């Protein structure tokens, strides 16, 4: 059995970058989610968007608003979703 080596690192070590969860998510290329439990909405607590969530569609994180994540997507059939005045229309809103 291989032993794991532990090493204490300084906070300012250039080999590591500390990020908040929000910073990490926004830097990801795409996110995945369960559309049955967490459907795409027009805005936080808004209407559910009529969009078939498929495995071949990439959902790109765009902005975090409170505990909601706004996403963009383009599945080849629809144009990339656009914003309205509240900045969240046509985006994935996740959270409670």
Chimera marker file (.cmm) of the C-alpha trace (Angstrom):
<marker_set name="trace">
<marker id="1" x="0.000" y="0.000" z="0.000" r="1" g="1" b="0" radius="0.5"/>
<marker id="2" x="1.382" y="3.367" z="-1.033" r="1" g="1" b="0" radius="0.5"/>
<marker id="3" x="1.741" y="6.006" z="1.679" r="1" g="1" b="0" radius="0.5"/>
<marker id="4" x="0.583" y="9.533" z="1.052" r="1" g="1" b="0" radius="0.5"/>
<marker id="5" x="2.985" y="12.351" z="1.786" r="1" g="1" b="0" radius="0.5"/>
<marker id="6" x="1.688" y="15.469" z="3.492" r="1" g="1" b="0" radius="0.5"/>
<marker id="7" x="3.444" y="18.764" z="3.260" r="1" g="1" b="0" radius="0.5"/>
<marker id="8" x="2.571" y="22.075" z="4.839" r="1" g="1" b="0" radius="0.5"/>
<marker id="9" x="2.451" y="24.916" z="2.345" r="1" g="1" b="0" radius="0.5"/>
<marker id="10" x="2.465" y="28.652" z="2.910" r="1" g="1" b="0" radius="0.5"/>
<marker id="11" x="-0.606" y="30.560" z="1.872" r="1" g="1" b="0" radius="0.5"/>
<marker id="12" x="1.411" y="32.606" z="-0.622" r="1" g="1" b="0" radius="0.5"/>
<marker id="13" x="3.009" y="29.560" z="-2.299" r="1" g="1" b="0" radius="0.5"/>
<marker id="14" x="2.799" y="30.261" z="-6.073" r="1" g="1" b="0" radius="0.5"/>
<marker id="15" x="2.074" y="26.572" z="-6.767" r="1" g="1" b="0" radius="0.5"/>
<marker id="16" x="-1.360" y="26.926" z="-5.128" r="1" g="1" b="0" radius="0.5"/>
<marker id="17" x="-4.170" y="29.371" z="-5.658" r="1" g="1" b="0" radius="0.5"/>
<marker id="18" x="-6.892" y="29.677" z="-3.035" r="1" g="1" b="0" radius="0.5"/>
<marker id="19" x="-10.334" y="30.441" z="-4.466" r="1" g="1" b="0" radius="0.5"/>
<marker id="20" x="-13.834" y="30.692" z="-3.133" r="1" g="1" b="0" radius="0.5"/>
<marker id="21" x="-16.331" y="28.131" z="-4.396" r="1" g="1" b="0" radius="0.5"/>
<marker id="22" x="-17.955" y="30.863" z="-6.518" r="1" g="1" b="0" radius="0.5"/>
<marker id="23" x="-14.654" y="31.834" z="-8.148" r="1" g="1" b="0" radius="0.5"/>
<marker id="24" x="-13.958" y="28.190" z="-8.941" r="1" g="1" b="0" radius="0.5"/>
<marker id="25" x="-17.380" y="27.566" z="-10.502" r="1" g="1" b="0" radius="0.5"/>
<marker id="26" x="-17.234" y="30.708" z="-12.667" r="1" g="1" b="0" radius="0.5"/>
<marker id="27" x="-13.855" y="29.641" z="-14.066" r="1" g="1" b="0" radius="0.5"/>
<marker id="28" x="-15.146" y="26.202" z="-15.096" r="1" g="1" b="0" radius="0.5"/>
<marker id="29" x="-15.823" y="25.587" z="-18.794" r="1" g="1" b="0" radius="0.5"/>
<marker id="30" x="-19.202" y="23.977" z="-18.166" r="1" g="1" b="0" radius="0.5"/>
<marker id="31" x="-21.435" y="22.749" z="-15.344" r="1" g="1" b="0" radius="0.5"/>
<marker id="32" x="-23.744" y="19.770" z="-15.058" r="1" g="1" b="0" radius="0.5"/>
<marker id="33" x="-27.022" y="19.536" z="-13.163" r="1" g="1" b="0" radius="0.5"/>
<marker id="34" x="-30.111" y="17.391" z="-12.652" r="1" g="1" b="0" radius="0.5"/>
<marker id="35" x="-32.847" y="19.145" z="-14.650" r="1" g="1" b="0" radius="0.5"/>
<marker id="36" x="-35.614" y="17.150" z="-12.932" r="1" g="1" b="0" radius="0.5"/>
<marker id="37" x="-34.673" y="18.436" z="-9.472" r="1" g="1" b="0" radius="0.5"/>
<marker id="38" x="-33.315" y="21.780" z="-10.618" r="1" g="1" b="0" radius="0.5"/>
<marker id="39" x="-34.960" y="22.965" z="-13.860" r="1" g="1" b="0" radius="0.5"/>
<marker id="40" x="-33.725" y="25.886" z="-15.923" r="1" g="1" b="0" radius="0.5"/>
<marker id="41" x="-35.592" y="29.064" z="-14.987" r="1" g="1" b="0" radius="0.5"/>
<marker id="42" x="-35.920" y="32.509" z="-16.565" r="1" g="1" b="0" radius="0.5"/>
<marker id="43" x="-34.595" y="34.133" z="-13.375" r="1" g="1" b="0" radius="0.5"/>
<marker id="44" x="-34.300" y="33.183" z="-9.686" r="1" g="1" b="0" radius="0.5"/>
<marker id="45" x="-37.679" y="31.770" z="-8.624" r="1" g="1" b="0" radius="0.5"/>
<marker id="46" x="-38.988" y="32.601" z="-12.119" r="1" g="1" b="0" radius="0.5"/>
<marker id="47" x="-40.769" y="30.544" z="-14.739" r="1" g="1" b="0" radius="0.5"/>
<marker id="48" x="-39.313" y="27.234" z="-15.883" r="1" g="1" b="0" radius="0.5"/>
<marker id="49" x="-37.741" y="27.469" z="-19.349" r="1" g="1" b="0" radius="0.5"/>
<marker id="50" x="-39.055" y="25.072" z="-21.994" r="1" g="1" b="0" radius="0.5"/>
<marker id="51" x="-35.684" y="23.596" z="-22.948" r="1" g="1" b="0" radius="0.5"/>
<marker id="52" x="-34.713" y="19.946" z="-23.297" r="1" g="1" b="0" radius="0.5"/>
<marker id="53" x="-31.561" y="19.398" z="-21.261" r="1" g="1" b="0" radius="0.5"/>
<marker id="54" x="-29.329" y="17.020" z="-23.193" r="1" g="1" b="0" radius="0.5"/>
<marker id="55" x="-25.953" y="15.498" z="-22.488" r="1" g="1" b="0" radius="0.5"/>
<marker id="56" x="-24.435" y="17.061" z="-25.614" r="1" g="1" b="0" radius="0.5"/>
<marker id="57" x="-25.303" y="20.636" z="-24.617" r="1" g="1" b="0" radius="0.5"/>
<marker id="58" x="-22.708" y="22.599" z="-22.653" r="1" g="1" b="0" radius="0.5"/>
<marker id="59" x="-23.983" y="24.883" z="-19.913" r="1" g="1" b="0" radius="0.5"/>
<marker id="60" x="-21.438" y="27.619" z="-19.212" r="1" g="1" b="0" radius="0.5"/>
<marker id="61" x="-21.409" y="29.422" z="-15.837" r="1" g="1" b="0" radius="0.5"/>
<marker id="62" x="-21.881" y="33.159" z="-16.333" r="1" g="1" b="0" radius="0.5"/>
<marker id="63" x="-22.634" y="34.832" z="-13.007" r="1" g="1" b="0" radius="0.5"/>
<marker id="64" x="-23.605" y="34.006" z="-9.441" r="1" g="1" b="0" radius="0.5"/>
<marker id="65" x="-26.450" y="35.978" z="-7.882" r="1" g="1" b="0" radius="0.5"/>
<marker id="66" x="-26.939" y="35.027" z="-4.228" r="1" g="1" b="0" radius="0.5"/>
<marker id="67" x="-27.280" y="31.248" z="-4.302" r="1" g="1" b="0" radius="0.5"/>
<marker id="68" x="-28.313" y="31.157" z="-7.973" r="1" g="1" b="0" radius="0.5"/>
<marker id="69" x="-26.026" y="30.402" z="-10.910" r="1" g="1" b="0" radius="0.5"/>
<marker id="70" x="-26.772" y="32.046" z="-14.257" r="1" g="1" b="0" radius="0.5"/>
<marker id="71" x="-25.632" y="29.975" z="-17.243" r="1" g="1" b="0" radius="0.5"/>
<marker id="72" x="-25.407" y="30.343" z="-21.006" r="1" g="1" b="0" radius="0.5"/>
<marker id="73" x="-25.845" y="27.554" z="-23.516" r="1" g="1" b="0" radius="0.5"/>
<marker id="74" x="-25.948" y="26.892" z="-27.223" r="1" g="1" b="0" radius="0.5"/>
<marker id="75" x="-27.104" y="23.506" z="-28.427" r="1" g="1" b="0" radius="0.5"/>
<marker id="76" x="-26.839" y="24.035" z="-32.177" r="1" g="1" b="0" radius="0.5"/>
<marker id="77" x="-30.598" y="24.344" z="-32.694" r="1" g="1" b="0" radius="0.5"/>
<marker id="78" x="-31.215" y="27.472" z="-30.661" r="1" g="1" b="0" radius="0.5"/>
<marker id="79" x="-29.263" y="30.685" z="-30.653" r="1" g="1" b="0" radius="0.5"/>
<marker id="80" x="-27.313" y="31.312" z="-27.482" r="1" g="1" b="0" radius="0.5"/>
<marker id="81" x="-29.703" y="32.533" z="-24.842" r="1" g="1" b="0" radius="0.5"/>
<marker id="82" x="-29.854" y="36.306" z="-24.358" r="1" g="1" b="0" radius="0.5"/>
<marker id="83" x="-30.279" y="38.646" z="-21.408" r="1" g="1" b="0" radius="0.5"/>
<marker id="84" x="-33.174" y="40.898" z="-20.641" r="1" g="1" b="0" radius="0.5"/>
<marker id="85" x="-33.220" y="43.931" z="-18.346" r="1" g="1" b="0" radius="0.5"/>
<marker id="86" x="-32.764" y="41.916" z="-15.148" r="1" g="1" b="0" radius="0.5"/>
<marker id="87" x="-29.716" y="40.191" z="-16.679" r="1" g="1" b="0" radius="0.5"/>
<marker id="88" x="-31.019" y="36.714" z="-15.872" r="1" g="1" b="0" radius="0.5"/>
<marker id="89" x="-33.625" y="35.875" z="-18.510" r="1" g="1" b="0" radius="0.5"/>
<marker id="90" x="-32.986" y="32.640" z="-20.372" r="1" g="1" b="0" radius="0.5"/>
<marker id="91" x="-30.315" y="31.569" z="-17.924" r="1" g="1" b="0" radius="0.5"/>
<marker id="92" x="-29.996" y="28.690" z="-15.543" r="1" g="1" b="0" radius="0.5"/>
<marker id="93" x="-31.030" y="29.644" z="-12.073" r="1" g="1" b="0" radius="0.5"/>
<marker id="94" x="-30.041" y="27.110" z="-9.460" r="1" g="1" b="0" radius="0.5"/>
<marker id="95" x="-30.583" y="27.136" z="-5.738" r="1" g="1" b="0" radius="0.5"/>
<marker id="96" x="-33.504" y="27.614" z="-3.448" r="1" g="1" b="0" radius="0.5"/>
<link id1="1" id2="2" r="1" g="1" b="0" radius="0.2"/>
<link id1="2" id2="3" r="1" g="1" b="0" radius="0.2"/>
<link id1="3" id2="4" r="1" g="1" b="0" radius="0.2"/>
<link id1="4" id2="5" r="1" g="1" b="0" radius="0.2"/>
<link id1="5" id2="6" r="1" g="1" b="0" radius="0.2"/>
<link id1="6" id2="7" r="1" g="1" b="0" radius="0.2"/>
<link id1="7" id2="8" r="1" g="1" b="0" radius="0.2"/>
<link id1="8" id2="9" r="1" g="1" b="0" radius="0.2"/>
<link id1="9" id2="10" r="1" g="1" b="0" radius="0.2"/>
<link id1="10" id2="11" r="1" g="1" b="0" radius="0.2"/>
<link id1="11" id2="12" r="1" g="1" b="0" radius="0.2"/>
<link id1="12" id2="13" r="1" g="1" b="0" radius="0.2"/>
<link id1="13" id2="14" r="1" g="1" b="0" radius="0.2"/>
<link id1="14" id2="15" r="1" g="1" b="0" radius="0.2"/>
<link id1="15" id2="16" r="1" g="1" b="0" radius="0.2"/>
<link id1="16" id2="17" r="1" g="1" b="0" radius="0.2"/>
<link id1="17" id2="18" r="1" g="1" b="0" radius="0.2"/>
<link id1="18" id2="19" r="1" g="1" b="0" radius="0.2"/>
<link id1="19" id2="20" r="1" g="1" b="0" radius="0.2"/>
<link id1="20" id2="21" r="1" g="1" b="0" radius="0.2"/>
<link id1="21" id2="22" r="1" g="1" b="0" radius="0.2"/>
<link id1="22" id2="23" r="1" g="1" b="0" radius="0.2"/>
<link id1="23" id2="24" r="1" g="1" b="0" radius="0.2"/>
<link id1="24" id2="25" r="1" g="1" b="0" radius="0.2"/>
<link id1="25" id2="26" r="1" g="1" b="0" radius="0.2"/>
<link id1="26" id2="27" r="1" g="1" b="0" radius="0.2"/>
<link id1="27" id2="28" r="1" g="1" b="0" radius="0.2"/>
<link id1="28" id2="29" r="1" g="1" b="0" radius="0.2"/>
<link id1="29" id2="30" r="1" g="1" b="0" radius="0.2"/>
<link id1="30" id2="31" r="1" g="1" b="0" radius="0.2"/>
<link id1="31" id2="32" r="1" g="1" b="0" radius="0.2"/>
<link id1="32" id2="33" r="1" g="1" b="0" radius="0.2"/>
<link id1="33" id2="34" r="1" g="1" b="0" radius="0.2"/>
<link id1="34" id2="35" r="1" g="1" b="0" radius="0.2"/>
<link id1="35" id2="36" r="1" g="1" b="0" radius="0.2"/>
<link id1="36" id2="37" r="1" g="1" b="0" radius="0.2"/>
<link id1="37" id2="38" r="1" g="1" b="0" radius="0.2"/>
<link id1="38" id2="39" r="1" g="1" b="0" radius="0.2"/>
<link id1="39" id2="40" r="1" g="1" b="0" radius="0.2"/>
<link id1="40" id2="41" r="1" g="1" b="0" radius="0.2"/>
<link id1="41" id2="42" r="1" g="1" b="0" radius="0.2"/>
<link id1="42" id2="43" r="1" g="1" b="0" radius="0.2"/>
<link id1="43" id2="44" r="1" g="1" b="0" radius="0.2"/>
<link id1="44" id2="45" r="1" g="1" b="0" radius="0.2"/>
<link id1="45" id2="46" r="1" g="1" b="0" radius="0.2"/>
<link id1="46" id2="47" r="1" g="1" b="0" radius="0.2"/>
<link id1="47" id2="48" r="1" g="1" b="0" radius="0.2"/>
<link id1="48" id2="49" r="1" g="1" b="0" radius="0.2"/>
<link id1="49" id2="50" r="1" g="1" b="0" radius="0.2"/>
<link id1="50" id2="51" r="1" g="1" b="0" radius="0.2"/>
<link id1="51" id2="52" r="1" g="1" b="0" radius="0.2"/>
<link id1="52" id2="53" r="1" g="1" b="0" radius="0.2"/>
<link id1="53" id2="54" r="1" g="1" b="0" radius="0.2"/>
<link id1="54" id2="55" r="1" g="1" b="0" radius="0.2"/>
<link id1="55" id2="56" r="1" g="1" b="0" radius="0.2"/>
<link id1="56" id2="57" r="1" g="1" b="0" radius="0.2"/>
<link id1="57" id2="58" r="1" g="1" b="0" radius="0.2"/>
<link id1="58" id2="59" r="1" g="1" b="0" radius="0.2"/>
<link id1="59" id2="60" r="1" g="1" b="0" radius="0.2"/>
<link id1="60" id2="61" r="1" g="1" b="0" radius="0.2"/>
<link id1="61" id2="62" r="1" g="1" b="0" radius="0.2"/>
<link id1="62" id2="63" r="1" g="1" b="0" radius="0.2"/>
<link id1="63" id2="64" r="1" g="1" b="0" radius="0.2"/>
<link id1="64" id2="65" r="1" g="1" b="0" radius="0.2"/>
<link id1="65" id2="66" r="1" g="1" b="0" radius="0.2"/>
<link id1="66" id2="67" r="1" g="1" b="0" radius="0.2"/>
<link id1="67" id2="68" r="1" g="1" b="0" radius="0.2"/>
<link id1="68" id2="69" r="1" g="1" b="0" radius="0.2"/>
<link id1="69" id2="70" r="1" g="1" b="0" radius="0.2"/>
<link id1="70" id2="71" r="1" g="1" b="0" radius="0.2"/>
<link id1="71" id2="72" r="1" g="1" b="0" radius="0.2"/>
<link id1="72" id2="73" r="1" g="1" b="0" radius="0.2"/>
<link id1="73" id2="74" r="1" g="1" b="0" radius="0.2"/>
<link id1="74" id2="75" r="1" g="1" b="0" radius="0.2"/>
<link id1="75" id2="76" r="1" g="1" b="0" radius="0.2"/>
<link id1="76" id2="77" r="1" g="1" b="0" radius="0.2"/>
<link id1="77" id2="78" r="1" g="1" b="0" radius="0.2"/>
<link id1="78" id2="79" r="1" g="1" b="0" radius="0.2"/>
<link id1="79" id2="80" r="1" g="1" b="0" radius="0.2"/>
<link id1="80" id2="81" r="1" g="1" b="0" radius="0.2"/>
<link id1="81" id2="82" r="1" g="1" b="0" radius="0.2"/>
<link id1="82" id2="83" r="1" g="1" b="0" radius="0.2"/>
<link id1="83" id2="84" r="1" g="1" b="0" radius="0.2"/>
<link id1="84" id2="85" r="1" g="1" b="0" radius="0.2"/>
<link id1="85" id2="86" r="1" g="1" b="0" radius="0.2"/>
<link id1="86" id2="87" r="1" g="1" b="0" radius="0.2"/>
<link id1="87" id2="88" r="1" g="1" b="0" radius="0.2"/>
<link id1="88" id2="89" r="1" g="1" b="0" radius="0.2"/>
<link id1="89" id2="90" r="1" g="1" b="0" radius="0.2"/>
<link id1="90" id2="91" r="1" g="1" b="0" radius="0.2"/>
<link id1="91" id2="92" r="1" g="1" b="0" radius="0.2"/>
<link id1="92" id2="93" r="1" g="1" b="0" radius="0.2"/>
<link id1="93" id2="94" r="1" g="1" b="0" radius="0.2"/>
<link id1="94" id2="95" r="1" g="1" b="0" radius="0.2"/>
<link id1="95" id2="96" r="1" g="1" b="0" radius="0.2"/>
</marker_set>
